[in-house]
């Protein structure tokens, strides 16, 4: 590889020049091989943040990051069936816990590489490790064997998968360069391309409790994700979905696992079920397992109601370390015999009669974070048992004195109860409700 000067690359990007593929490849190689220090990486990222990256630069950066480590090479008979889903995250988003086993029950392969939370709530992995014995650390061969036998796994990113992204994200987080569309695209797509997927569906949350606050910003990111994802060899579809209010009724790690299991039992909240059907139906359509989205949604719904998706979930958690006794109990018996639960429950009461016009996802997220459900920095320990149950949601009628939320917490915990009260606006007339699905981009 031609040798470049890192200082010259930083200067070029600082001055708004477009870098060549070779220069970008040199940058990524230098990052992975520790040939450049954090200060120079941070300077480069800030220059890219301020002056942007072209589509070609973003594609080359994504490709170079993908190839910075191990990429998966699945068995030939899996061809056309390997899929995954990625969400930008939001309050109460436990979709993956239901979607992965439902897709597996439909005959797709879901080697889901997920993450831990570093914001207001725990990530998908944080939810799952509240199940006793569950391990997110599987070697590549273990992943392949589990996906072959069960159809899905949900694991953490290992050190040899896109190592460039781990380094760059750490420095982006420390230099206020996280919120850049092109850097987000390179981070997301590089990891999914390393999975050697046939199809990918992305869920970009928009609204009060989301990273993206408005539809225009979400659309811009979505178009770039589709463009770079398709160029990386995957069929990609992106949904913009509403995150003004939390998804489902449960927010908090173990509480969300319980709600995911209830959804797999056919007893889930309407909005969570709707999102699982839409995302799953689209992946079945993209892989040719269904001719239309509606047919795909019907197939996903069938696996939930006939128990096949729940069976895949049980087999998946057993394959990732949970004992047969625990798996049977939480899937078919008393979930709370083994899931961690809080000592104290405090009710948040409606202070007037009428319809809930707004219920701030952000405020709910801040309170759950204060109870220990999320991290302030990498390495922080989180709690699995606290959280909030929403007994009433946006658009529902309440009478003064009704319980709107139930806060699960430890004895002696202090939390901003007034913030939760203030997060709910009650009006005398039924409010117009935004749909869960805002837009499909593909």
C-alpha positions as CSV (number, residue, x, y, z in Angstrom):
1,X,0.0,0.0,0.0
2,X,1.2,3.5,-0.9
3,X,2.4,5.4,2.2
4,X,0.7,8.7,2.9
5,X,1.2,11.4,5.5
6,X,-1.5,11.5,8.1
7,X,-0.9,15.2,8.6
8,X,-1.5,15.7,4.8
9,X,-4.7,13.7,5.0
10,X,-6.0,15.8,7.9
11,X,-5.0,19.0,6.1
12,X,-6.7,17.9,2.9
13,X,-10.0,17.1,4.7
14,X,-9.7,20.2,6.8
15,X,-9.5,22.2,3.6
16,X,-12.6,20.5,2.1
17,X,-10.8,18.3,-0.4
18,X,-12.1,14.9,-1.4
19,X,-9.8,12.0,-0.5
20,X,-8.8,9.2,-2.8
21,X,-9.8,5.6,-2.0
22,X,-6.1,4.9,-1.3
23,X,-5.9,7.7,1.2
24,X,-9.0,6.5,3.1
25,X,-7.7,2.9,3.1
26,X,-4.4,4.2,4.5
27,X,-6.3,6.1,7.2
28,X,-8.3,3.0,8.3
29,X,-5.3,0.7,8.1
30,X,-3.3,3.2,10.3
31,X,-6.1,3.3,12.8
32,X,-6.3,-0.5,13.2
33,X,-2.6,-1.0,13.3
34,X,-2.0,1.7,15.8
35,X,0.1,3.8,13.4
36,X,-1.7,7.0,14.2
37,X,-2.5,8.5,17.6
38,X,-5.9,9.5,19.0
39,X,-5.3,13.2,18.5
40,X,-4.8,12.7,14.8
41,X,-7.8,10.4,14.5
42,X,-9.9,13.0,16.4
43,X,-8.6,15.8,14.1
44,X,-9.5,13.8,11.0
45,X,-13.0,13.0,12.3
46,X,-13.6,16.6,13.2
47,X,-12.5,17.7,9.7
48,X,-14.9,15.1,8.2
49,X,-17.6,16.2,10.6
50,X,-17.3,19.8,9.6
51,X,-16.7,19.5,5.9
52,X,-18.5,16.3,5.2
53,X,-17.7,13.2,3.1
54,X,-18.9,12.5,-0.4
55,X,-20.9,9.4,-1.3
56,X,-17.7,7.9,-2.8
57,X,-15.7,8.7,0.3
58,X,-18.4,7.3,2.6
59,X,-18.6,4.1,0.5
60,X,-14.8,3.6,0.6
61,X,-14.7,4.3,4.3
62,X,-17.4,1.8,4.9
63,X,-15.7,-0.9,2.8
64,X,-12.3,-0.3,4.4
65,X,-13.9,-0.5,7.9
66,X,-15.7,-3.8,6.9
67,X,-12.4,-5.3,5.7
68,X,-10.5,-4.1,8.8
69,X,-11.3,-7.4,10.5
70,X,-13.0,-10.8,10.0
71,X,-16.0,-11.1,7.7
72,X,-18.4,-14.0,7.9
73,X,-18.5,-16.7,5.2
74,X,-21.7,-18.6,5.8
75,X,-22.6,-22.1,4.5
76,X,-23.6,-22.1,0.8
77,X,-27.1,-23.5,1.6
78,X,-27.8,-20.3,3.6
79,X,-27.6,-18.2,0.5
80,X,-30.5,-15.8,0.2
81,X,-31.7,-16.3,3.7
82,X,-29.2,-14.3,6.0
83,X,-30.8,-11.2,7.4
84,X,-30.6,-8.7,10.2
85,X,-32.3,-5.6,11.6
86,X,-30.8,-2.5,13.1
87,X,-32.5,0.3,15.0
88,X,-31.2,3.7,16.0
89,X,-32.8,3.0,19.4
90,X,-35.5,4.4,21.6
91,X,-37.4,4.0,24.8
92,X,-38.9,0.5,25.3
93,X,-37.5,-0.8,22.0
94,X,-37.3,-4.6,22.6
95,X,-38.2,-5.4,19.0
96,X,-35.2,-7.6,18.2
97,X,-36.1,-10.0,21.0
98,X,-39.3,-10.8,19.2
99,X,-38.3,-10.3,15.6
100,X,-35.2,-12.6,15.5
101,X,-36.9,-15.8,16.6
102,X,-40.0,-15.0,14.5
103,X,-37.8,-14.7,11.4
104,X,-36.0,-17.9,12.3
105,X,-39.4,-19.7,12.5
106,X,-40.1,-18.4,9.0
107,X,-36.9,-20.1,7.7
108,X,-34.5,-17.2,7.7
109,X,-31.1,-17.1,9.3
110,X,-30.5,-14.2,11.8
111,X,-27.0,-13.9,13.1
112,X,-27.8,-10.7,15.0
113,X,-24.8,-8.8,16.2
114,X,-26.1,-6.2,18.6
115,X,-24.8,-3.7,21.2
116,X,-25.0,-2.5,24.7
117,X,-26.6,0.8,25.6
118,X,-24.7,4.0,26.2
119,X,-27.5,6.4,26.7
120,X,-30.8,6.6,28.5
121,X,-31.7,2.9,28.4
122,X,-29.9,-0.4,28.1
123,X,-29.3,-1.9,24.7
124,X,-30.6,-5.2,23.3
125,X,-27.7,-7.1,25.0
126,X,-28.3,-5.5,28.3
127,X,-31.9,-6.7,28.2
128,X,-31.0,-10.3,27.3
129,X,-28.3,-10.7,30.0
130,X,-31.0,-10.0,32.6
131,X,-31.9,-13.7,31.8
132,X,-29.9,-15.9,34.2
133,X,-27.1,-17.7,32.4
134,X,-27.5,-15.9,29.0
135,X,-24.2,-15.1,27.3
136,X,-23.7,-12.7,24.5
137,X,-20.1,-13.8,23.9
138,X,-20.1,-16.5,21.3
139,X,-17.2,-17.5,19.0
140,X,-17.8,-17.5,15.3
141,X,-18.2,-21.3,15.1
142,X,-20.6,-21.2,18.0
143,X,-22.7,-18.6,16.2
144,X,-22.8,-20.7,13.1
145,X,-23.8,-23.8,14.9
146,X,-26.6,-22.0,16.8
147,X,-27.9,-20.3,13.7
148,X,-27.8,-23.6,11.8
149,X,-29.8,-25.4,14.5
150,X,-32.1,-22.7,15.8
151,X,-32.1,-20.1,13.1
152,X,-31.0,-17.1,15.2
153,X,-28.6,-15.8,17.8
154,X,-28.2,-12.3,19.4
155,X,-24.6,-11.7,20.3
156,X,-22.1,-8.9,21.0
157,X,-19.5,-7.6,18.6
158,X,-16.2,-9.5,19.0
159,X,-12.8,-7.9,18.8
160,X,-12.1,-9.2,15.3
161,X,-15.3,-7.9,13.7
162,X,-14.8,-4.4,12.3
163,X,-12.1,-3.4,14.8
164,X,-11.8,0.0,13.1
165,X,-15.3,0.9,14.1
166,X,-14.6,0.2,17.8
167,X,-11.7,2.6,17.7
168,X,-13.4,5.3,15.7
169,X,-16.6,5.2,17.7
170,X,-14.7,5.6,21.0
171,X,-12.9,8.7,19.6
172,X,-16.1,10.0,18.0
173,X,-17.8,9.8,21.4
174,X,-15.0,11.7,23.0
175,X,-14.8,14.4,20.4
176,X,-18.5,15.3,19.8
177,X,-18.4,13.8,16.3
178,X,-21.0,11.1,16.8
179,X,-23.9,13.0,15.1
180,X,-22.6,13.0,11.6
181,X,-24.7,11.1,8.9
182,X,-21.7,9.8,6.9
183,X,-19.9,8.6,9.9
184,X,-23.1,7.0,11.2
185,X,-23.6,5.2,7.9
186,X,-20.1,3.9,7.8
187,X,-20.4,2.6,11.3
188,X,-23.7,0.9,10.8
189,X,-23.2,-0.6,7.4
190,X,-19.6,-1.7,7.9
191,X,-20.8,-4.0,10.8
192,X,-23.7,-5.4,8.8
193,X,-21.6,-5.9,5.7
194,X,-19.2,-7.9,7.8
195,X,-22.1,-10.2,8.6
196,X,-22.4,-11.0,4.9
197,X,-26.1,-10.3,4.9
198,X,-28.5,-10.9,2.0
199,X,-31.0,-8.3,3.4
200,X,-31.2,-5.7,6.1
201,X,-34.0,-3.7,7.5
202,X,-33.3,-0.5,9.4
203,X,-35.6,1.2,11.9
204,X,-34.8,4.9,12.3
205,X,-36.6,6.3,15.2
206,X,-37.8,9.9,14.9
207,X,-39.3,12.1,17.7
208,X,-39.0,13.2,21.3
209,X,-37.3,10.1,22.5
210,X,-35.1,9.5,19.5
211,X,-31.6,10.4,18.2
212,X,-33.3,12.0,15.2
213,X,-35.8,14.7,16.2
214,X,-37.4,15.5,12.9
215,X,-38.4,13.6,9.8
216,X,-36.2,15.6,7.4
217,X,-33.1,14.6,9.2
218,X,-34.2,11.0,9.4
219,X,-35.0,10.9,5.7
220,X,-31.5,12.2,4.8
221,X,-29.8,9.5,6.9
222,X,-32.1,6.8,5.5
223,X,-31.3,7.6,1.9
224,X,-27.6,7.4,2.6
225,X,-28.0,4.1,4.5
226,X,-29.9,2.6,1.6
227,X,-27.4,3.8,-1.0
228,X,-24.3,2.6,0.9
229,X,-26.0,-0.6,2.0
230,X,-27.0,-1.6,-1.5
231,X,-23.6,-0.8,-2.8
232,X,-22.2,-3.1,-0.1
233,X,-24.1,-6.0,-1.5
234,X,-27.2,-6.1,0.7
235,X,-30.9,-5.4,-0.1
236,X,-31.7,-2.6,2.3
237,X,-35.0,-1.0,3.3
238,X,-35.4,1.7,5.9
239,X,-38.4,2.6,8.0
240,X,-38.9,5.9,9.8
241,X,-40.9,5.2,12.9
242,X,-42.4,7.4,15.6
243,X,-40.7,7.6,19.0
244,X,-42.6,10.5,20.6
245,X,-43.8,7.9,23.2
246,X,-42.1,4.7,24.4
247,X,-42.7,1.5,22.4
248,X,-44.9,-0.9,24.2
249,X,-45.6,-0.6,27.9
250,X,-42.3,-1.6,29.5
251,X,-39.2,0.4,29.7
252,X,-36.3,-1.2,31.6
253,X,-34.1,-4.3,31.0
254,X,-35.9,-7.2,32.7
255,X,-39.3,-5.6,32.3
256,X,-38.7,-5.4,28.5
257,X,-37.6,-9.1,28.4
258,X,-40.9,-10.0,30.1
259,X,-42.9,-7.9,27.6
260,X,-41.0,-9.5,24.7
261,X,-41.9,-13.0,26.0
262,X,-45.5,-11.9,26.4
263,X,-45.5,-10.7,22.8
264,X,-44.1,-14.1,21.7
265,X,-47.0,-15.7,23.6
266,X,-49.4,-13.6,21.5
267,X,-50.2,-11.1,24.2
268,X,-48.1,-8.2,23.2
269,X,-49.0,-4.5,23.1
270,X,-50.4,-3.3,19.7
271,X,-47.6,-0.9,18.7
272,X,-44.8,-3.5,19.4
273,X,-46.6,-6.2,17.5
274,X,-47.3,-3.8,14.6
275,X,-43.6,-3.0,14.4
276,X,-42.4,-6.6,14.5
277,X,-44.9,-7.5,11.8
278,X,-43.8,-4.6,9.5
279,X,-40.0,-5.2,9.9
280,X,-40.3,-9.0,9.7
281,X,-42.7,-8.8,6.8
282,X,-40.3,-6.6,4.8
283,X,-37.4,-8.9,5.4
284,X,-39.5,-11.9,4.2
285,X,-40.4,-9.8,1.1
286,X,-36.8,-8.8,0.4
287,X,-35.6,-12.4,0.5
288,X,-38.4,-13.7,-1.6
289,X,-40.1,-15.7,1.1
290,X,-43.2,-13.6,0.6
291,X,-44.5,-11.9,-2.5
292,X,-45.9,-8.9,-0.7
293,X,-45.4,-7.1,2.6
294,X,-48.9,-8.1,3.8
295,X,-48.1,-11.8,3.1
296,X,-44.9,-11.4,5.0
297,X,-46.6,-9.8,8.0
298,X,-49.1,-12.7,8.0
299,X,-46.3,-15.3,8.1
300,X,-44.7,-13.5,11.0
301,X,-48.0,-13.3,12.8
302,X,-48.6,-17.0,12.3
303,X,-45.3,-18.0,13.9
304,X,-46.2,-15.9,17.0
305,X,-49.7,-17.3,17.4
306,X,-48.8,-20.9,16.8
307,X,-45.9,-20.8,19.3
308,X,-43.1,-21.5,16.8
309,X,-41.4,-18.1,17.5
310,X,-41.5,-18.6,21.3
311,X,-40.0,-22.0,20.8
312,X,-37.1,-20.5,18.8
313,X,-36.6,-17.9,21.5
314,X,-36.4,-20.6,24.2
315,X,-34.0,-22.7,22.1
316,X,-31.9,-19.6,21.4
317,X,-31.4,-18.6,25.0
318,X,-30.6,-22.2,25.9
319,X,-28.1,-22.2,23.1
320,X,-26.5,-19.1,24.7
321,X,-26.1,-20.5,28.2
322,X,-29.5,-20.3,29.9
323,X,-30.5,-23.6,31.6
324,X,-33.4,-25.7,30.4
325,X,-35.2,-25.1,33.7
326,X,-34.9,-21.4,33.6
327,X,-35.8,-21.2,29.9
328,X,-38.9,-23.3,30.4
329,X,-40.0,-21.3,33.4
330,X,-39.7,-17.8,31.8
331,X,-41.2,-18.9,28.5
332,X,-44.1,-21.1,29.9
333,X,-44.4,-20.5,33.6
334,X,-43.7,-17.7,36.0
335,X,-41.2,-15.3,34.3
336,X,-40.6,-13.5,37.6
337,X,-39.3,-16.7,39.3
338,X,-36.0,-16.0,37.6
339,X,-36.0,-12.5,36.0
340,X,-34.7,-9.8,38.4
341,X,-37.5,-7.7,39.9
342,X,-37.6,-4.5,41.9
343,X,-38.5,-4.3,45.6
344,X,-40.7,-1.2,45.4
345,X,-43.3,0.0,43.0
346,X,-44.5,3.6,43.0
347,X,-47.5,4.8,41.1
348,X,-47.7,8.0,39.0
349,X,-51.3,9.2,39.1
350,X,-53.3,11.3,36.6
351,X,-54.0,14.7,38.0
352,X,-57.0,15.4,35.8
353,X,-59.6,13.7,33.6
354,X,-59.4,13.6,29.8
355,X,-57.3,12.1,27.0
356,X,-53.5,11.7,27.1
357,X,-52.2,14.0,24.4
358,X,-48.5,13.5,25.0
359,X,-46.4,11.2,27.1
360,X,-42.8,12.2,26.7
361,X,-40.5,9.3,25.8
362,X,-37.5,11.4,26.7
363,X,-38.7,12.1,30.3
364,X,-39.4,8.4,30.8
365,X,-35.9,7.6,29.5
366,X,-34.3,10.1,31.8
367,X,-36.0,8.6,34.8
368,X,-35.2,5.0,33.9
369,X,-31.6,6.1,33.3
370,X,-31.4,7.7,36.8
371,X,-32.6,4.4,38.3
372,X,-29.6,2.6,36.7
373,X,-31.1,1.1,33.5
374,X,-28.5,2.8,31.3
375,X,-24.9,3.9,31.3
376,X,-23.2,7.3,31.4
377,X,-19.9,5.8,30.0
378,X,-18.6,2.6,28.7
379,X,-17.9,0.1,31.4
380,X,-20.5,1.4,33.8
381,X,-22.5,-1.4,35.6
382,X,-26.2,-1.2,35.0
383,X,-29.2,-2.6,36.9
384,X,-31.6,-5.1,35.3
385,X,-34.6,-4.8,37.6
386,X,-35.7,-1.2,37.7
387,X,-37.9,0.5,35.1
388,X,-41.3,1.8,34.3
389,X,-44.6,0.2,33.2
390,X,-47.0,2.5,31.2
391,X,-50.5,1.5,32.1
392,X,-51.9,4.3,30.0
393,X,-50.6,5.6,26.7
394,X,-51.0,8.4,24.2
395,X,-54.6,8.8,23.1
396,X,-56.2,6.9,26.0
397,X,-58.9,8.3,28.3
398,X,-58.0,8.7,32.0
399,X,-59.9,9.8,35.0
400,X,-58.2,11.8,37.7
401,X,-56.6,9.4,40.1
402,X,-56.0,6.7,37.5
403,X,-52.5,5.0,37.5
404,X,-50.7,6.1,34.4
405,X,-47.2,4.7,35.2
406,X,-45.8,2.3,37.7
407,X,-42.1,2.9,38.6
408,X,-40.1,-0.2,39.7
409,X,-37.2,0.7,41.9
410,X,-35.1,-0.1,45.0
411,X,-36.0,0.9,48.5
412,X,-34.5,4.4,49.0
413,X,-34.1,5.3,45.4
414,X,-34.9,8.9,44.5
415,X,-36.3,9.7,41.1
416,X,-37.9,12.7,39.4
417,X,-41.5,11.8,40.0
418,X,-42.6,15.4,39.0
419,X,-40.8,14.9,35.7
420,X,-43.0,11.9,35.0
421,X,-46.1,13.8,36.0
422,X,-45.0,16.7,33.8
423,X,-44.3,14.3,30.8
424,X,-48.1,13.6,30.5
425,X,-50.3,16.3,29.0
426,X,-54.1,15.6,29.4
427,X,-56.7,17.4,27.2
428,X,-60.5,17.2,27.2
429,X,-60.8,16.1,23.6
430,X,-59.2,13.0,21.8
431,X,-55.9,14.2,20.3
432,X,-54.8,13.4,16.7
433,X,-52.4,10.5,16.9
434,X,-49.3,10.1,14.7
435,X,-49.0,6.8,13.1
436,X,-46.2,4.4,14.2
437,X,-44.9,4.0,10.7
438,X,-43.9,7.4,9.2
439,X,-42.2,6.4,5.9
440,X,-40.5,3.6,4.0
441,X,-37.4,4.4,2.1
442,X,-35.7,1.9,-0.2
